[in-house]
Amino acid sequence: MLVLSLLLAILIGCATAPETGRRQVLLIDTAEEARMGLQAFQQIKQQQTISKNQRANAQLQAVGKRIASVVNMPNASWEFVLFEADEPNAFALPGGKIGVNTGILPITKNEAGLATVLAHEIAHVTARHGAERLSHGMLVQLGGTALSGALGGQAAATRDVVMQAYGIGSQLGVMLPYSRMQEYEADRIGLLYMARAGFDPREATGFWERFQDYNRSRGGGRTPEFLSTHPVDRSRIEQLQGLMPQAMAEYERFRR
């Protein structure tokens, strides 16, 4: 019965990612997804210090809204918030909630660098990556439950070994690769968004090269890619360079 439910969920939940056409399994509807995103963002705003830097906030709003204007997501409630935090990070939540740490601004350096970050995060929203991760987690949990039931007649030690192997295999073989794939996809979609919004896409490689230098200066970037949720900086720079002709064509087209 669980196997049948698993197959039915996959068939019902099929969707297509924007720009790339990649098939997705989404088991959460957009209204519920947006509700969860709003709730989580409200909690973060209560727990974290919001920056009062007027110049940085003005730039964030201007760049964010400019990119959002070229995105086909009419029901999104876009909100861009700058948090006082040293870690160079940004994040996206379903429904259009984008958070940016002040610590990333010395690396973005300019509007185009910030556009690289925001377009990437906006792409996570439009591609519904948060809902996709939750859906895959649900499927992995269902698979584990089915496997546990199938092993019911086995000795406890055997069940423990098999379930442990399943957990490790799911993480390395399913969850981590999907997370990296979403990062690559957000880079790809985001590059097109920033180009259509009038930001030179060539600046994206400059940002990631600066980010790579930042990581190296702090001893980062040593985790093997297959054990990481994010691609290594060099890999994503190489992908961006390969996508640049398409992005430049969009940039020139939307400038006219």
C-alpha positions in Angstrom: 0.0 0.0 0.0 2.8 2.4 0.9 4.6 1.7 -2.4 1.3 2.4 -4.3 0.9 5.7 -2.4 4.5 6.6 -3.3 3.9 6.0 -7.0 0.6 7.9 -6.9 2.2 10.8 -5.1 4.9 11.0 -7.8 2.4 10.9 -10.6 0.0 13.5 -9.1 2.8 15.9 -8.0 4.6 16.3 -11.3 5.4 19.9 -12.4 7.9 21.7 -14.6 10.6 24.2 -13.5 10.6 27.6 -15.2 13.2 28.3 -17.9 14.8 24.8 -17.7 11.8 22.6 -18.2 13.0 20.1 -15.6 10.4 17.8 -14.3 9.7 18.2 -10.6 7.7 16.3 -7.9 5.8 18.8 -5.8 3.4 17.4 -3.2 2.6 20.8 -1.6 0.3 23.4 -3.2 1.4 27.0 -3.7 -1.0 28.4 -1.1 0.4 26.2 1.7 3.9 26.8 0.4 3.4 30.6 0.6 1.8 30.3 4.1 4.8 28.4 5.4 7.2 30.9 3.9 5.4 33.9 5.4 5.3 32.2 8.8 9.0 31.4 8.8 9.9 34.8 7.5 7.9 36.6 10.3 9.8 34.5 12.9 13.2 35.3 11.4 12.4 39.0 11.4 11.5 38.8 15.1 14.6 36.9 16.0 17.2 38.7 13.8 18.2 42.4 13.8 17.0 44.3 10.7 19.6 46.7 9.2 18.8 50.4 9.4 21.4 51.3 6.8 19.3 53.5 4.5 21.6 53.4 1.5 22.0 49.6 1.6 18.3 49.1 2.1 17.4 51.5 -0.8 19.8 49.5 -3.1 18.3 46.2 -1.9 14.7 47.4 -2.6 15.6 48.9 -6.0 17.5 45.9 -7.3 15.1 43.3 -5.9 12.0 45.0 -7.3 13.7 45.5 -10.7 14.4 41.8 -10.9 11.0 40.7 -9.6 9.4 42.8 -12.4 10.7 40.5 -15.1 9.6 37.3 -13.3 6.3 35.5 -14.2 4.9 34.9 -10.7 1.9 37.1 -10.3 0.8 35.7 -7.0 4.1 36.2 -5.3 4.3 38.7 -2.4 7.9 39.9 -2.8 9.6 41.2 0.3 13.3 42.0 0.6 14.9 42.4 4.0 18.4 43.3 5.0 19.6 41.7 8.2 22.6 42.8 10.4 24.7 39.7 10.2 28.4 39.2 9.5 28.0 35.8 7.6 28.0 36.5 3.9 24.7 34.8 3.1 21.2 35.3 1.6 18.2 33.1 1.6 14.8 32.7 0.0 11.5 31.4 1.4 8.4 30.4 -0.6 6.0 33.1 -1.6 8.7 35.7 -2.4 10.4 36.3 0.9 14.1 37.2 0.5 16.6 37.8 3.2 20.1 39.2 2.7 22.9 39.6 5.3 24.9 42.8 5.5 28.0 40.5 5.5 27.6 39.7 1.8 27.6 43.4 0.7 31.4 43.8 0.7 31.5 40.8 -1.7 28.6 42.0 -4.0 30.4 45.4 -4.2 27.9 47.0 -6.6 24.4 46.8 -8.0 25.2 44.0 -10.5 26.8 41.9 -7.8 23.8 42.3 -5.6 21.6 41.5 -8.6 23.5 38.2 -8.9 22.6 37.3 -5.4 19.0 38.4 -5.5 18.3 36.9 -8.9 19.6 33.6 -7.6 17.3 33.7 -4.6 14.3 34.8 -6.6 15.0 31.8 -8.9 14.7 29.5 -5.9 11.3 31.0 -5.3 10.0 30.8 -8.9 11.3 27.2 -9.3 9.6 26.3 -6.0 12.8 24.7 -4.7 11.6 24.8 -1.0 8.5 22.9 -1.8 10.5 20.4 -3.9 12.9 19.8 -1.0 10.0 19.2 1.4 8.4 16.8 -1.2 11.5 14.8 -1.6 11.9 14.6 2.2 8.3 13.2 2.4 9.1 10.6 -0.3 12.3 9.5 1.4 10.4 9.2 4.7 7.7 7.1 2.9 10.4 4.9 1.4 12.0 4.4 4.8 8.6 3.4 6.3 8.0 0.9 3.5 11.5 -0.6 3.8 11.1 -0.9 7.6 7.8 -2.7 7.1 9.4 -5.1 4.5 12.1 -5.9 7.0 9.7 -6.7 9.8 10.6 -10.4 9.8 14.4 -9.8 9.9 16.6 -9.8 13.1 16.9 -6.4 14.8 20.6 -6.1 14.0 19.9 -6.7 10.3 17.1 -4.1 10.3 19.4 -1.6 11.9 22.2 -2.1 9.4 19.8 -1.9 6.4 18.0 1.2 7.7 21.3 3.0 8.5 22.5 2.2 5.0 19.2 3.5 3.6 19.6 6.8 5.5 23.2 7.3 4.3 22.3 6.4 0.8 19.3 8.7 0.8 21.4 11.6 2.0 24.3 11.1 -0.4 22.4 9.7 -3.3 19.2 11.8 -3.3 19.0 14.8 -0.9 22.5 16.2 -1.4 22.6 15.9 -5.2 19.1 17.5 -5.4 20.2 20.4 -3.3 23.3 20.9 -5.5 21.1 20.6 -8.6 18.8 23.3 -7.3 21.7 25.6 -6.7 23.0 25.1 -10.2 19.4 25.6 -11.5 19.0 28.8 -9.5 22.3 30.1 -10.9 21.1 29.4 -14.4 17.6 30.9 -14.0 19.0 33.8 -12.0 21.5 34.7 -14.7 18.6 35.1 -17.2 16.6 37.1 -14.7 19.4 39.6 -14.0 20.0 39.9 -17.8 16.4 40.6 -18.5 16.3 43.2 -15.7 19.2 45.1 -17.4 22.1 43.9 -15.2 25.2 42.8 -17.1 25.3 39.0 -16.5 29.1 39.0 -16.9 29.2 40.5 -13.4 27.8 37.2 -12.0 31.2 35.5 -12.6 32.9 38.4 -10.9 30.8 38.0 -7.8 31.4 34.2 -7.5 35.1 34.7 -8.0 35.1 37.2 -5.1 33.1 34.8 -3.1 35.6 32.0 -3.9 38.4 34.3 -2.8 36.5 35.0 0.5 36.0 31.2 1.1 39.7 30.5 0.4 40.9 33.2 2.7 39.0 31.5 5.5 40.1 28.0 4.7 36.7 27.1 3.1 35.9 25.2 0.0 37.6 22.0 1.1 34.5 19.8 1.5 34.2 17.3 -1.4 31.3 18.4 -3.6 29.5 15.1 -3.2 29.3 15.7 0.5 28.1 19.3 0.2 24.7 20.8 -0.3 26.2 23.5 -2.6 28.4 23.2 -5.6 32.0 24.2 -5.2 32.7 27.8 -6.3 34.8 26.8 -9.3 32.1 24.4 -10.6 29.4 27.1 -10.5 31.7 29.7 -12.1 32.4 27.3 -15.0 28.6 26.7 -15.5 28.0 30.4 -15.6 30.7 30.9 -18.1 29.1 28.2 -20.3 25.7 29.9 -20.0 27.0 33.4 -20.8 26.2 33.5 -24.5 22.5 32.8 -23.9 22.5 35.3 -21.0 24.2 38.0 -23.1 21.7 37.5 -25.9 18.9 38.1 -23.3 20.7 41.2 -22.0 21.0 42.7 -25.4 17.4 41.8 -26.3 15.9 43.4 -23.2 18.1 46.6 -23.5 16.5 47.5 -26.8 
